Amino acid sequence: MDFLIGILLFCGLFAIYDAIRKVNNNILNQTEELKKLREEMNYKNGRYRCK
């Protein structure tokens, strides 16, 4: 019985870890897309600045 509880606990912790990892990757992807869009808008408006 203790073995089953241990397996369920491990699976639960892994599911939480995987969910946090997916959310983090999604945030990073959105940040990169926003950065690209901002650079493209600045370039089209003639305000392109190299940083």
N, CA, C and O of each residue as an XYZ file, in Angstrom:
204
protein
N       0.819     -1.186      0.000
C       0.000      0.000      0.000
C       0.869      1.259      0.000
O       0.576      2.227     -0.701
N       1.941      1.230      0.796
C       2.840      2.374      0.831
C       3.514      2.589     -0.524
O       3.782      3.721     -0.928
N       3.780      1.484     -1.212
C       4.407      1.571     -2.533
C       3.483      2.279     -3.515
O       3.938      3.096     -4.316
N       2.190      1.971     -3.462
C       1.205      2.596     -4.342
C       1.099      4.097     -4.058
O       1.027      4.900     -4.989
N       1.090      4.468     -2.810
C       1.028      5.884     -2.435
C       2.284      6.602     -2.922
O       2.208      7.736     -3.397
N       3.426      5.952     -2.806
C       4.674      6.545     -3.292
C       4.648      6.774     -4.792
O       5.092      7.815     -5.277
N       4.126      5.796     -5.527
C       4.039      5.936     -6.982
C       3.080      7.066     -7.348
O       3.378      7.872     -8.229
N       1.929      7.129     -6.675
C       0.961      8.196     -6.947
C       1.533      9.570     -6.616
O       1.306     10.536     -7.344
N       2.271      9.650     -5.523
C       2.907     10.911     -5.148
C       3.945     11.321     -6.184
O       4.014     12.490     -6.562
N       4.741     10.380     -6.640
C       5.743     10.672     -7.664
C       5.074     11.138     -8.951
O       5.511     12.115     -9.558
N       4.020     10.449     -9.370
C       3.305     10.833    -10.590
C       2.693     12.226    -10.452
O       2.722     13.013    -11.398
N       2.152     12.527     -9.300
C       1.581     13.851     -9.063
C       2.633     14.945     -9.134
O       2.410     15.991     -9.743
N       3.778     14.702     -8.510
C       4.855     15.693     -8.549
C       5.387     15.875     -9.968
O       5.704     16.991    -10.381
N       5.482     14.778    -10.706
C       5.947     14.881    -12.083
C       4.951     15.653    -12.940
O       5.353     16.436    -13.800
N       3.659     15.443    -12.714
C       2.633     16.168    -13.470
C       2.709     17.668    -13.182
O       2.567     18.482    -14.095
N       2.930     18.033    -11.933
C       3.073     19.449    -11.574
C       4.322     20.029    -12.224
O       4.277     21.135    -12.764
N       5.425     19.309    -12.183
C       6.662     19.767    -12.820
C       6.465     19.972    -14.316
O       6.912     20.975    -14.873
N       5.800     19.025    -14.966
C       5.584     19.109    -16.409
C       4.688     20.300    -16.749
O       4.935     20.989    -17.739
N       3.662     20.552    -15.954
C       2.770     21.684    -16.200
C       3.521     23.003    -16.059
O       3.341     23.909    -16.873
N       4.353     23.115    -15.040
C       5.137     24.345    -14.840
C       6.119     24.530    -15.987
O       6.321     25.653    -16.450
N       6.726     23.456    -16.448
C       7.672     23.541    -17.565
C       6.982     24.013    -18.839
O       7.531     24.832    -19.577
N       5.785     23.501    -19.099
C       5.042     23.910    -20.292
C       4.640     25.374    -20.223
O       4.728     26.090    -21.221
N       4.199     25.823    -19.054
C       3.825     27.230    -18.896
C       5.050     28.119    -19.087
O       4.962     29.158    -19.741
N       6.167     27.731    -18.534
C       7.394     28.507    -18.674
C       7.822     28.601    -20.138
O       8.196     29.679    -20.599
N       7.773     27.495    -20.870
C       8.127     27.511    -22.290
C       7.176     28.392    -23.080
O       7.597     29.090    -24.002
N       5.894     28.364    -22.726
C       4.914     29.195    -23.405
C       5.212     30.679    -23.176
O       5.127     31.480    -24.107
N       5.554     31.040    -21.960
C       5.893     32.432    -21.640
C       7.130     32.861    -22.418
O       7.167     33.969    -22.954
N       8.141     32.003    -22.487
C       9.359     32.342    -23.225
C       9.073     32.523    -24.712
O       9.607     33.441    -25.334
N       8.238     31.661    -25.289
C       7.885     31.782    -26.696
C       7.117     33.066    -26.963
O       7.374     33.742    -27.959
N       6.182     33.412    -26.093
C       5.417     34.639    -26.269
C       6.313     35.859    -26.151
O       6.131     36.834    -26.880
N       7.275     35.819    -25.245
C       8.202     36.939    -25.086
C       9.029     37.131    -26.351
O       9.237     38.261    -26.793
N       9.499     36.037    -26.931
C      10.273     36.131    -28.170
C       9.419     36.671    -29.312
O       9.895     37.482    -30.106
N       8.173     36.235    -29.404
C       7.285     36.723    -30.458
C       7.018     38.216    -30.286
O       7.014     38.960    -31.267
N       6.799     38.653    -29.065
C       6.578     40.083    -28.819
C       7.808     40.900    -29.180
O       7.690     41.994    -29.733
N       8.978     40.379    -28.873
C      10.223     41.075    -29.206
C      10.356     41.217    -30.725
O      10.729     42.280    -31.221
N      10.051     40.145    -31.460
C      10.123     40.196    -32.922
C       9.117     41.189    -33.490
O       9.443     41.961    -34.392
N       7.898     41.169    -32.964
C       6.877     42.101    -33.439
C       7.261     43.553    -33.160
O       7.056     44.424    -34.006
N       7.815     43.815    -31.982
C       8.231     45.170    -31.625
C       9.333     45.651    -32.560
O       9.301     46.791    -33.024
N      10.312     44.784    -32.841
C      11.388     45.162    -33.754
C      10.850     45.412    -35.162
O      11.277     46.350    -35.836
N       9.917     44.574    -35.602
C       9.341     44.753    -36.932
C       8.543     46.050    -37.021
O       8.616     46.752    -38.030
N       7.787     46.375    -35.979
C       7.017     47.622    -35.978
C       7.942     48.832    -35.979
O       7.697     49.802    -36.697
N       8.999     48.782    -35.183
C       9.948     49.892    -35.143
C      10.644     50.057    -36.488
O      10.892     51.181    -36.923
N      10.957     48.962    -37.143
C      11.623     49.027    -38.439
C      10.692     49.619    -39.496
O      11.115     50.440    -40.310
N       9.428     49.203    -39.484
C       8.475     49.708    -40.478
C       8.133     51.168    -40.236
O       7.824     51.890    -41.184
N       8.181     51.611    -39.016
C       7.883     53.004    -38.700
C       9.109     53.910    -38.835
O       9.013     55.112    -38.587
N      10.235     53.362    -39.218
C      11.443     54.151    -39.410
C      12.138     54.511    -38.127
O      12.988     55.401    -38.117
N      11.812     53.862    -37.070
C      12.423     54.165    -35.774
C      13.305     53.010    -35.327
O      13.448     52.767    -34.128
N      13.887     52.310    -36.261
C      14.686     51.148    -35.912
C      15.965     51.585    -35.208
O      16.723     52.413    -35.714
N      16.182     51.016    -34.042
C      17.383     51.309    -33.258
C      18.078     50.012    -32.920
O      17.437     49.049    -32.500
N      19.358     49.981    -33.096
C      20.133     48.805    -32.707
C      20.488     48.924    -31.236
O      20.931     49.977    -30.777
N      20.292     47.854    -30.511
C      20.629     47.857    -29.087
C      21.698     46.844    -28.816
O      22.126     46.687    -27.673
